[in-house]
Amino acid sequence: MGTDTVRTQTADETAGLRREQRGWYFYDWACSVYSTSVLTVFLGPYLTAVAERAADADGYVHPLGVPVRAGSFFAYSVSLSVILAVVVMPLVGSAADRTGRKKPLLAAAAYTGAAATTGMFFLDGDRYLLGGVLLVVANAAQSVGMMLYNSYLPQIAPPEQRDAVSSRGWAFGYAAGSTVLVANLVLYSAHGSFGLTEAAAVRICLASAGLWWGAFTLIPLRRLRDRHARVERTTAPGLRQLAATVRDLRRYPLTLGFLLAYLIYNDGIQTVISQASVYGSQELGLGQSTLIVAVLLVQVLAVAGALAMGRLARTYGAQRTILGSLVAWTVTLAAGYFLPAKAPVFFFVLAAGIGLVLGGSQALSRSLFSHLVPPGKEAEYFSAYEMSDRGMSWLGPLLFGVTYQLTGSYRSAIISLVAFFVIGFALLARVPVRRAIAEAGNPVPEKI
């Protein structure tokens, strides 16, 4: 084979990877609107209000006969969705690696979540159970979709590009969240001018996130490509796959050590994301418009933060940069405990601090883990990663909900989350990532 032919093939492969990378970014653009508009801003306060309308004289609703304080129903629903995702993700991840057909599975997860989110338009009156079911389905589907999406990263980006590619993906997601939140803010703030009630405006904002998710998922589905499976699977599909994935992870204790650290500190991150609007509305007495502006501020600054931390990782390495972000998370969250009620300016300052570290800590965690995955097991191991992302994230919302149920104070609930960042920092600092990468059978980048 001639030199010119080799160069042409290399150029074609590079161009093909860039095309896939650009398509890959757009799945973050598609599904992040759900995380922002639905999970972070609108659904928590709205579903809580719906549950309160259905509550008895003591403030309890009774799903399946179980007494639940209306203020805790949203948090418990998030926890249930995570438990469902934990069961499903290893099965889907194994199937993706075994068959090499990730795209059909990604499409199924994305459109299940998009359909459930669009169905939130019908969440009115006292239909809190409908809201809980749709939340469980949409949240679990998003977890499965993100697992498959993340598993493409080692295949579409060489080791030296992964921090940058992962950071751009997160930046795309936060940019989409900002764009849609501006439209949401206009619709919600001026709902009367559009002939809508406040509740109708919220339901339109919820449903529009599902439509957005479904529409923009078409771009990655056109550009990403399936690859032949590189590892033969002998484990039969079924619930045994969860145990098989855990057993295989034990062969790579340093990878498992990173997952444990990520499990802990990311639980804190996910709980802040899902419960911040409830904290702002119920404890601080802030209006919905204030919360939307605060989340919009987080989204805008998260774009800059993700890109900036990607550049810091090129100088200091991903591990050190993540450790620095965990210090910032600890300080920011501790400050949140002392925020005065009905003081939007202080809440905006807190939101700015969160935005600057949010995207980068998540993007670099994803790219760092991509180096720790044995070749040919991308989807299976990213199912374990997403389980760490979501799988213990039931503990934070559950603790948040139980603490509120026992104390009636959201401040008491939020201060407990500091422990997740402190413990996560200690565990991550103990992981020798260069040795972990080598033991996984991957080349060790110069900076990591």
DOFI-893048 format. One line per 8 residues: their letters; for each residue z, y, x of N, C-alpha, C. Coordinates in steps of 0.1 Angstrom, whole numbers. Layout:
REM DOFI-893048
A> Z,Y,X,Z,Y,X,Z,Y,X | ...
//
This chain:
REM DOFI-893048
MGTDTVRT> 0,-12,9,0,0,0,0,12,9 | -9,22,6,-10,34,15,1,43,13 | 2,52,23,13,63,22,11,72,10 | -2,76,8,-5,85,-4,-1,78,-17 | -3,65,-18,0,58,-30,16,58,-32 | 23,55,-21,38,55,-22,43,69,-26 | 37,80,-20,41,93,-24,38,96,-38 | 27,92,-43,23,94,-57,33,87,-66
QTADETAG> 36,75,-63,46,67,-71,60,74,-71 | 64,79,-59,77,85,-58,77,98,-67 | 66,106,-66,65,118,-74,65,115,-88 | 58,105,-92,58,101,-107,72,97,-111 | 79,89,-103,92,84,-107,102,96,-108 | 100,106,-99,109,118,-99,106,126,-112 | 93,128,-115,89,135,-127,94,128,-139 | 94,114,-139,98,107,-151,113,108,-153
LRREQRGW> 121,108,-142,136,110,-143,139,123,-148 | 132,134,-143,135,147,-148,132,148,-163 | 121,142,-167,118,142,-182,130,135,-190 | 134,124,-184,145,117,-191,158,126,-191 | 161,132,-180,173,141,-179,172,152,-189 | 160,158,-190,159,169,-200,161,164,-215 | 156,152,-217,158,146,-230,173,142,-232 | 179,137,-222,193,133,-222,202,145,-225
YFYDWACS> 199,156,-220,208,168,-223,208,171,-238 | 197,168,-245,196,172,-259,205,163,-268 | 209,152,-263,219,144,-272,232,152,-272 | 236,157,-261,248,166,-261,246,178,-271 | 234,184,-270,231,195,-279,231,191,-293 | 227,178,-296,227,173,-310,241,170,-316 | 249,163,-308,262,157,-314,274,166,-311 | 273,175,-302,285,184,-299,288,193,-310
VYSTSVLT> 278,196,-319,281,205,-330,291,198,-339 | 291,185,-340,301,178,-348,314,180,-343 | 316,179,-329,329,180,-323,334,194,-325 | 325,204,-324,329,218,-325,332,223,-339 | 321,223,-347,322,228,-361,331,219,-370 | 329,206,-369,336,197,-378,350,194,-373 | 351,188,-362,364,182,-358,374,193,-353 | 368,203,-346,377,213,-340,380,225,-349
VFLGPYLT> 370,229,-358,372,242,-365,375,239,-380 | 366,233,-387,366,233,-402,374,222,-408 | 372,209,-403,377,198,-411,392,197,-411 | 398,200,-400,413,199,-399,420,207,-410 | 418,220,-410,424,229,-420,420,226,-434 | 406,223,-436,401,221,-449,406,207,-455 | 405,196,-447,410,184,-452,425,184,-455 | 433,192,-447,447,193,-449,449,201,-462
AVAERAAD> 441,211,-465,442,218,-478,439,209,-490 | 428,201,-488,425,191,-499,436,181,-501 | 442,176,-490,453,167,-492,465,174,-498 | 468,186,-495,479,193,-501,477,195,-516 | 464,197,-520,462,198,-535,464,185,-542 | 462,174,-535,464,161,-541,479,156,-539 | 487,163,-532,501,159,-529,510,159,-541 | 521,151,-540,531,151,-551,540,163,-548
ADGYVHPL> 551,164,-556,560,175,-556,567,176,-542 | 568,165,-535,575,165,-522,565,167,-511 | 552,169,-513,543,172,-503,537,160,-497 | 537,149,-504,531,136,-498,519,132,-506 | 509,126,-499,499,119,-506,501,104,-503 | 494,95,-511,498,81,-510,485,72,-509 | 478,73,-497,466,65,-495,471,50,-494 | 465,42,-503,468,27,-503,483,25,-505
GVPVRAGS> 489,34,-512,503,33,-515,513,37,-504 | 508,42,-493,516,45,-482,519,60,-482 | 532,64,-482,536,79,-483,532,86,-470 | 524,96,-470,520,103,-459,521,118,-462 | 528,126,-453,529,140,-455,515,146,-454 | 511,154,-464,498,160,-464,494,166,-451 | 503,173,-444,500,179,-432,497,170,-420 | 500,157,-422,497,147,-412,485,139,-414
FFAYSVSL> 479,140,-426,468,131,-430,456,132,-421 | 452,144,-417,441,146,-408,443,139,-395 | 455,141,-389,458,135,-376,458,120,-377 | 464,114,-388,463,100,-389,449,94,-391 | 441,102,-398,427,98,-400,419,97,-386 | 422,107,-378,416,107,-364,421,95,-357 | 434,92,-358,439,80,-351,432,67,-356 | 430,66,-369,424,54,-374,409,52,-370
SVILAVVV> 402,64,-369,388,63,-364,387,58,-350 | 397,62,-342,397,58,-328,400,43,-327 | 409,38,-335,411,23,-335,399,16,-338 | 391,20,-348,379,14,-352,369,14,-341 | 368,26,-334,358,27,-323,362,18,-311 | 374,16,-309,379,7,-298,374,-8,-301 | 374,-12,-313,369,-25,-317,354,-26,-315 | 347,-16,-319,332,-17,-320,325,-14,-306
MPLVGSAA> 331,-5,-298,324,-1,-286,321,-12,-276 | 331,-21,-273,327,-32,-263,316,-41,-268 | 316,-43,-281,305,-52,-287,292,-45,-285 | 291,-33,-288,278,-26,-287,274,-24,-272 | 284,-21,-263,281,-19,-249,276,-32,-243 | 282,-43,-246,277,-56,-241,263,-59,-246 | 261,-56,-259,247,-59,-264,237,-50,-257 | 240,-38,-254,231,-29,-247,227,-34,-234
DRTGRKKP> 238,-39,-226,235,-44,-213,227,-57,-213 | 231,-65,-223,225,-79,-224,210,-78,-227 | 207,-69,-236,193,-68,-241,185,-57,-234 | 192,-47,-228,185,-36,-222,179,-26,-232 | 183,-28,-245,177,-19,-256,188,-10,-261 | 190,1,-254,200,11,-257,196,20,-268 | 183,24,-268,178,34,-278,180,30,-292 | 177,18,-297,179,15,-311,194,15,-315
LLAAAAYT> 203,11,-305,217,12,-308,222,27,-308 | 216,35,-299,220,49,-299,215,56,-313 | 203,52,-317,198,57,-330,207,53,-341 | 211,41,-342,220,36,-353,233,43,-353 | 239,45,-341,252,52,-341,250,67,-345 | 240,73,-339,238,87,-342,235,90,-357 | 227,82,-363,224,85,-377,234,80,-387 | 243,71,-383,254,67,-391,264,79,-391
GAAATTGM> 267,85,-379,276,96,-378,270,108,-385 | 257,111,-383,251,122,-390,251,121,-405 | 249,109,-410,249,107,-425,263,110,-430 | 273,104,-423,287,106,-428,291,121,-428 | 287,128,-417,290,142,-416,283,150,-427 | 271,147,-429,263,154,-440,270,151,-454 | 275,139,-455,282,136,-468,295,144,-470 | 300,151,-460,312,159,-462,309,171,-471
FFLDGDRY> 297,173,-475,294,184,-484,300,181,-498 | 303,168,-501,308,164,-514,324,163,-513 | 330,169,-502,344,168,-501,350,181,-508 | 353,180,-521,359,191,-528,370,186,-537 | 376,196,-544,387,192,-552,399,186,-545 | 403,174,-549,414,167,-543,409,154,-537 | 397,153,-533,391,141,-527,395,139,-513 | 407,138,-510,412,137,-496,408,123,-490
LLGGVLLV> 408,113,-499,405,99,-494,390,99,-490 | 381,105,-497,367,106,-493,366,113,-480 | 373,124,-478,373,130,-465,378,122,-454 | 389,114,-456,394,105,-446,384,94,-442 | 377,88,-452,368,78,-449,356,83,-441 | 350,95,-446,339,101,-439,343,105,-424 | 355,110,-422,360,113,-409,361,101,-400 | 366,90,-406,368,77,-398,354,72,-393
VANAAQSV> 344,72,-403,331,67,-400,324,76,-390 | 324,89,-392,317,98,-383,323,99,-369 | 336,99,-368,342,99,-355,340,86,-347 | 341,75,-354,338,62,-347,324,61,-343 | 314,66,-351,300,66,-347,297,75,-336 | 304,86,-335,302,95,-324,307,89,-311 | 318,82,-312,323,75,-300,313,65,-294 | 308,57,-303,298,47,-299,285,53,-294
GMMLYNSY> 281,64,-300,269,71,-295,271,77,-282 | 283,83,-280,286,89,-267,287,79,-256 | 292,67,-259,293,56,-249,279,52,-244 | 270,51,-254,256,47,-250,249,58,-242 | 251,71,-247,246,82,-240,251,84,-226 | 264,82,-224,270,83,-211,264,72,-201 | 262,60,-207,257,49,-198,243,51,-193 | 236,61,-198,223,64,-192,224,72,-178
LPQIAPPE> 236,78,-176,237,87,-165,234,80,-151 | 240,68,-148,237,62,-135,222,58,-134 | 215,57,-145,201,52,-145,191,64,-144 | 195,76,-148,186,87,-148,188,97,-137 | 200,96,-130,203,105,-119,208,98,-107 | 202,101,-95,207,95,-82,221,100,-79 | 229,93,-71,243,97,-69,245,112,-65 | 236,118,-57,238,131,-52,236,142,-64
QRDAVSSR> 230,137,-75,226,147,-86,236,145,-98 | 245,136,-98,252,132,-110,261,143,-114 | 269,149,-105,278,160,-109,270,171,-116 | 258,175,-110,251,186,-116,245,182,-129 | 239,170,-130,233,165,-143,243,164,-154 | 255,158,-151,265,157,-161,270,170,-165 | 272,180,-156,276,193,-159,266,200,-168 | 253,199,-166,243,205,-174,244,199,-188
GWAFGYAA> 246,186,-189,247,180,-202,258,186,-210 | 270,187,-204,281,194,-211,278,208,-215 | 271,215,-206,268,229,-208,258,230,-220 | 249,221,-221,240,221,-233,248,219,-246 | 258,210,-245,266,207,-257,274,220,-262 | 280,226,-252,288,238,-256,279,250,-260 | 267,250,-254,257,261,-259,253,258,-273 | 251,246,-277,248,243,-291,259,246,-300
GSTVLVAN> 271,243,-296,283,246,-304,285,261,-306 | 282,269,-296,282,283,-297,272,288,-307 | 260,283,-306,249,287,-315,252,285,-329 | 257,273,-332,259,269,-346,272,276,-351 | 282,278,-343,294,285,-347,291,300,-351 | 282,306,-344,278,320,-348,273,320,-362 | 264,310,-365,259,309,-379,270,306,-389 | 279,297,-385,290,293,-393,299,306,-396
LVLYSAHG> 301,314,-386,310,325,-387,304,335,-397 | 291,337,-396,284,346,-405,285,341,-420 | 282,328,-422,283,323,-435,297,323,-441 | 306,319,-433,320,318,-438,326,332,-441 | 323,341,-431,329,355,-433,323,362,-445 | 310,360,-447,303,367,-458,299,358,-469 | 308,348,-472,304,338,-482,302,345,-496 | 309,355,-499,308,362,-511,294,368,-513
SFGLTEAA> 289,373,-502,275,379,-502,265,369,-505 | 267,357,-502,257,346,-504,260,339,-518 | 269,344,-525,272,338,-538,280,325,-537 | 288,324,-527,295,311,-524,310,313,-524 | 317,303,-529,332,303,-527,335,300,-512 | 347,302,-508,351,299,-495,350,284,-492 | 354,276,-502,353,261,-500,339,257,-499 | 330,263,-507,316,259,-507,310,262,-493
AVRICLAS> 314,274,-488,309,278,-474,313,268,-464 | 326,263,-465,331,254,-455,323,240,-456 | 321,236,-469,313,223,-471,299,224,-465 | 293,236,-467,279,238,-461,280,237,-446 | 290,243,-440,291,243,-425,293,229,-420 | 301,221,-428,303,207,-424,290,199,-425 | 283,200,-436,271,192,-438,260,197,-428 | 259,209,-425,249,214,-416,250,208,-402
AGLWWGAF> 263,205,-398,265,198,-385,259,184,-385 | 259,177,-396,253,164,-397,238,165,-397 | 232,175,-403,218,177,-403,213,180,-389 | 220,189,-382,217,193,-369,217,181,-359 | 228,173,-361,230,161,-353,218,151,-354 | 214,149,-367,203,140,-369,189,145,-364 | 187,159,-366,174,164,-363,172,164,-347 | 182,169,-340,180,170,-325,181,157,-318
TLIPLRRL> 187,146,-324,187,133,-318,173,128,-316 | 163,133,-323,149,128,-321,144,131,-307 | 149,141,-301,144,145,-287,148,134,-277 | 161,131,-276,164,120,-266,158,107,-269 | 157,104,-282,151,91,-286,136,90,-282 | 129,102,-281,115,102,-276,114,101,-261 | 124,107,-254,123,108,-239,130,98,-231 | 141,93,-236,148,82,-228,141,69,-230
RDRHARVE> 142,61,-220,135,48,-221,144,36,-218 | 142,25,-225,150,13,-222,146,7,-209 | 155,0,-203,152,-7,-191,156,-22,-192 | 149,-30,-185,152,-45,-186,166,-47,-181 | 173,-56,-187,187,-60,-183,186,-66,-169 | 196,-61,-160,196,-66,-147,206,-77,-144 | 215,-79,-154,226,-89,-152,225,-98,-165 | 225,-111,-162,225,-120,-173,239,-122,-179
RTTAPGLR> 239,-121,-193,252,-122,-200,253,-136,-206 | 265,-141,-203,268,-154,-209,279,-153,-220 | 286,-142,-220,297,-141,-230,290,-139,-243 | 295,-147,-253,289,-146,-266,294,-133,-273 | 285,-126,-280,289,-114,-288,301,-118,-297 | 309,-108,-299,321,-110,-308,333,-104,-303 | 344,-106,-309,356,-99,-305,361,-104,-291 | 355,-115,-286,359,-120,-273,354,-110,-262
QLAATVRD> 343,-102,-266,338,-93,-256,348,-83,-251 | 357,-79,-259,367,-69,-255,375,-75,-244 | 380,-87,-246,388,-94,-236,380,-96,-223 | 367,-100,-225,358,-102,-213,356,-90,-205 | 355,-79,-212,353,-66,-204,365,-63,-197 | 377,-64,-203,390,-62,-196,391,-71,-184 | 388,-84,-185,389,-93,-174,380,-89,-163 | 368,-85,-166,358,-81,-156,363,-68,-149
LRRYPLTL> 369,-59,-156,375,-47,-150,386,-50,-140 | 393,-61,-142,404,-65,-133,398,-69,-119 | 385,-72,-118,379,-74,-105,377,-61,-97 | 379,-50,-104,377,-37,-97,389,-29,-100 | 401,-32,-93,413,-25,-97,413,-10,-95 | 405,-5,-85,405,9,-83,397,16,-94 | 387,10,-99,380,15,-111,389,16,-123 | 397,5,-124,407,4,-135,418,15,-133
GFLLAYLI> 421,18,-121,431,28,-118,426,42,-122 | 413,45,-120,408,57,-124,408,58,-140 | 404,47,-146,404,47,-161,418,49,-167 | 428,44,-160,441,46,-165,445,61,-164 | 442,67,-153,444,82,-151,437,90,-162 | 424,86,-163,416,93,-173,421,91,-187 | 425,79,-190,430,76,-203,442,86,-207 | 451,88,-197,462,96,-199,459,111,-201
YNDGIQTV> 452,117,-191,449,131,-192,439,135,-202 | 430,126,-205,420,129,-215,426,128,-229 | 436,120,-231,443,120,-244,448,133,-247 | 454,140,-237,459,154,-239,447,163,-243 | 436,162,-236,424,171,-239,419,168,-253 | 417,156,-257,412,153,-270,421,157,-281 | 434,156,-279,444,160,-289,444,175,-291 | 443,183,-280,442,197,-281,429,201,-289
ISQASVYG> 418,194,-286,405,198,-292,407,195,-308 | 412,184,-311,413,180,-326,424,187,-334 | 434,191,-327,446,197,-334,448,212,-333 | 439,218,-324,442,233,-321,440,241,-333 | 430,238,-342,428,247,-354,439,245,-364 | 445,233,-365,456,231,-374,468,239,-368 | 470,238,-355,481,246,-349,480,261,-352 | 468,266,-350,465,280,-352,467,284,-366
SQELGLGQ> 462,276,-375,463,280,-389,477,278,-395 | 483,267,-392,496,263,-399,508,269,-392 | 508,269,-378,520,274,-371,519,289,-368 | 507,293,-364,505,307,-359,501,316,-371 | 497,311,-382,494,319,-393,481,326,-392 | 471,321,-384,458,327,-381,448,323,-392 | 439,333,-396,429,330,-405,418,322,-400 | 409,317,-409,398,308,-405,388,316,-396
STLIVAVL> 386,329,-399,377,336,-391,382,338,-377 | 395,340,-375,401,341,-362,399,328,-354 | 401,317,-361,400,304,-354,385,302,-350 | 376,306,-358,362,304,-355,358,312,-343 | 363,325,-342,360,333,-331,366,327,-318 | 378,322,-319,385,316,-308,377,304,-302 | 373,295,-311,365,283,-307,352,287,-302 | 346,298,-307,333,303,-302,335,308,-288
LVQVLAVA> 346,314,-285,350,319,-272,351,307,-262 | 358,296,-267,359,284,-259,345,279,-255 | 336,278,-265,323,272,-263,315,280,-253 | 315,294,-254,307,302,-245,313,301,-231 | 326,301,-229,332,301,-216,331,286,-210 | 330,276,-219,329,263,-214,315,260,-208 | 305,267,-212,292,266,-206,293,271,-191 | 299,283,-189,300,288,-176,310,279,-168
GALAMGRL> 321,275,-174,331,267,-167,325,254,-162 | 317,247,-171,311,234,-167,302,236,-155 | 293,246,-155,284,248,-144,291,253,-132 | 302,261,-133,309,266,-121,317,254,-115 | 323,246,-123,330,235,-117,321,224,-111 | 309,223,-116,299,215,-110,296,220,-96 | 295,233,-94,293,239,-81,305,237,-72 | 317,238,-77,329,236,-69,330,222,-64
ARTYGAQR> 325,212,-73,325,198,-69,316,196,-57 | 305,204,-55,296,202,-44,304,206,-31 | 313,215,-32,321,220,-20,333,211,-18 | 341,209,-28,354,203,-27,355,188,-31 | 344,183,-38,344,170,-43,349,170,-57 | 344,160,-65,347,159,-79,362,156,-81 | 368,147,-73,382,144,-76,391,156,-74 | 390,164,-63,398,175,-61,396,186,-72
TILGSLVA> 384,187,-76,381,197,-87,387,193,-100 | 387,181,-103,394,176,-115,409,178,-115 | 414,175,-103,429,177,-101,433,191,-103 | 425,201,-98,427,215,-100,427,219,-115 | 417,212,-122,416,216,-136,428,211,-144 | 434,199,-140,446,194,-147,458,203,-145 | 459,210,-134,469,220,-132,467,231,-141 | 455,236,-143,452,247,-152,455,243,-166
WTVTLAAG> 451,230,-170,454,226,-184,469,226,-186 | 477,222,-177,492,221,-178,497,235,-181 | 493,245,-173,498,258,-174,494,264,-187 | 481,262,-191,476,268,-203,483,262,-216 | 485,249,-216,491,243,-227,506,247,-229 | 513,248,-217,527,253,-218,528,267,-223 | 518,275,-219,518,289,-225,516,289,-240 | 508,279,-245,505,279,-259,517,277,-267
YFLPAKAP> 527,270,-262,540,268,-269,546,281,-273 | 545,291,-264,552,304,-266,544,315,-273 | 532,311,-278,524,321,-285,531,327,-297 | 531,340,-299,537,345,-311,528,343,-323 | 534,342,-335,526,341,-347,519,353,-350 | 507,352,-357,499,363,-362,495,373,-351 | 492,367,-339,488,376,-328,475,370,-322 | 463,374,-329,450,368,-325,447,371,-310
VFFFVLAA> 451,382,-304,447,385,-291,453,375,-281 | 465,371,-283,471,361,-274,464,347,-276 | 461,344,-288,454,332,-291,440,332,-284 | 433,343,-284,420,344,-277,422,342,-262 | 433,348,-256,435,346,-242,437,331,-239 | 445,324,-247,447,310,-245,433,302,-247 | 425,306,-256,412,300,-258,403,302,-246 | 404,314,-240,396,316,-228,400,307,-216
GIGLVLGG> 413,305,-215,418,296,-204,413,281,-207 | 414,277,-219,409,264,-223,394,262,-220 | 387,272,-224,372,271,-222,368,270,-208 | 375,277,-199,371,277,-185,373,263,-178 | 382,255,-183,384,242,-177,380,230,-185 | 377,233,-198,373,222,-207,361,214,-203 | 350,221,-202,337,214,-200,337,208,-186 | 342,215,-176,341,210,-162,350,197,-160
SQALSRSL> 362,197,-166,370,185,-164,364,173,-170 | 357,175,-182,351,163,-188,338,159,-181 | 330,169,-177,317,166,-171,319,159,-157 | 329,163,-149,331,157,-136,338,144,-137 | 346,142,-147,352,129,-150,341,119,-153 | 331,122,-161,320,113,-164,312,110,-152 | 308,120,-144,300,118,-132,308,110,-121 | 321,113,-120,328,105,-110,329,90,-114
FSHLVPPG> 331,88,-127,332,74,-131,319,67,-130 | 307,74,-131,294,67,-130,293,61,-116 | 300,66,-106,299,60,-92,307,47,-91 | 316,45,-101,326,34,-100,321,22,-109 | 309,23,-115,304,13,-123,295,3,-115 | 298,-10,-116,289,-20,-109,275,-19,-115 | 265,-20,-106,251,-19,-111,248,-30,-122 | 241,-26,-133,238,-35,-143,248,-37,-154
KEAEYFSA> 259,-30,-153,270,-31,-163,273,-17,-169 | 263,-8,-169,266,6,-173,271,7,-187 | 265,1,-197,270,3,-211,283,-4,-213 | 285,-16,-207,298,-23,-209,309,-15,-203 | 307,-9,-191,318,-2,-184,320,12,-191 | 309,18,-195,311,31,-202,317,29,-216 | 316,16,-221,324,14,-234,339,14,-230 | 342,9,-218,356,10,-214,360,24,-211
YEMSDRGM> 351,32,-206,353,46,-203,355,54,-216 | 347,51,-226,348,58,-239,361,53,-246 | 365,41,-244,377,36,-249,389,44,-243 | 387,47,-230,397,56,-224,396,70,-229 | 384,74,-232,382,87,-238,387,88,-252 | 385,78,-260,389,77,-274,400,67,-277 | 400,57,-269,408,45,-272,423,47,-272 | 428,56,-263,442,59,-263,444,73,-269
SWLGPLLF> 433,79,-273,434,92,-279,440,92,-293 | 442,80,-298,450,79,-311,464,82,-308 | 469,80,-296,483,82,-293,487,97,-294 | 478,106,-289,481,120,-290,482,125,-304 | 471,123,-312,472,127,-326,484,121,-334 | 486,108,-331,497,101,-337,510,107,-334 | 512,110,-321,525,117,-317,526,130,-323 | 514,138,-323,514,151,-329,518,150,-344
GVTYQLTG> 512,140,-351,515,139,-365,529,135,-368 | 534,125,-360,548,120,-362,558,131,-359 | 556,138,-348,565,149,-345,566,159,-356 | 554,163,-361,554,173,-372,561,167,-384 | 559,154,-387,565,148,-399,580,148,-397 | 585,146,-385,600,145,-383,606,159,-382 | 599,168,-376,605,182,-373,600,193,-382 | 588,191,-388,582,202,-396,577,213,-388
SYRSAIIS> 576,211,-374,572,222,-365,560,218,-357 | 549,225,-357,538,222,-349,541,226,-334 | 550,235,-332,553,239,-318,559,227,-311 | 568,220,-317,574,208,-311,564,198,-308 | 554,197,-317,543,187,-315,535,190,-303 | 531,203,-301,522,206,-290,528,206,-277 | 541,209,-275,547,209,-262,547,195,-256 | 547,185,-264,548,171,-259,535,167,-252
LVAFFVIG> 524,174,-254,512,171,-248,511,174,-233 | 520,183,-228,520,186,-214,522,173,-205 | 530,164,-210,532,152,-203,520,144,-199 | 510,144,-208,497,137,-206,490,143,-193 | 490,156,-191,483,162,-180,491,159,-167 | 504,160,-167,512,158,-155,511,144,-150 | 512,134,-160,511,120,-156,497,117,-151 | 487,122,-158,473,120,-154,470,125,-140
FALLARVP> 475,136,-137,474,142,-124,479,132,-113 | 492,128,-115,498,119,-106,490,106,-104 | 485,100,-114,477,88,-113,464,90,-107 | 457,101,-110,444,103,-104,445,106,-89 | 455,113,-85,457,117,-71,459,104,-63 | 463,93,-68,466,81,-61,453,72,-59 | 442,75,-66,430,67,-66,422,71,-53 | 419,61,-44,410,64,-33,396,62,-37
VRRAIAEA> 390,73,-42,377,71,-49,366,66,-39 | 366,70,-26,355,65,-18,355,50,-16 | 367,45,-15,369,30,-14,365,24,-27 | 369,30,-38,366,25,-51,351,24,-54 | 343,34,-49,328,34,-50,322,23,-42 | 327,21,-30,322,10,-21,325,-3,-27 | 337,-5,-33,340,-18,-38,332,-21,-51 | 328,-11,-58,319,-13,-70,305,-17,-66
GNPVPEKI> 301,-16,-53,288,-19,-48,278,-8,-49 | 283,5,-48,275,16,-49,275,24,-36 | 265,32,-33,265,41,-21,275,52,-23 | 282,55,-12,292,66,-13,286,79,-10 | 286,89,-19,281,102,-16,289,109,-5 | 282,119,1,289,127,12,301,134,7 | 300,140,-5,311,147,-12,314,140,-25 | 327,136,-26,331,130,-39,346,133,-41
//
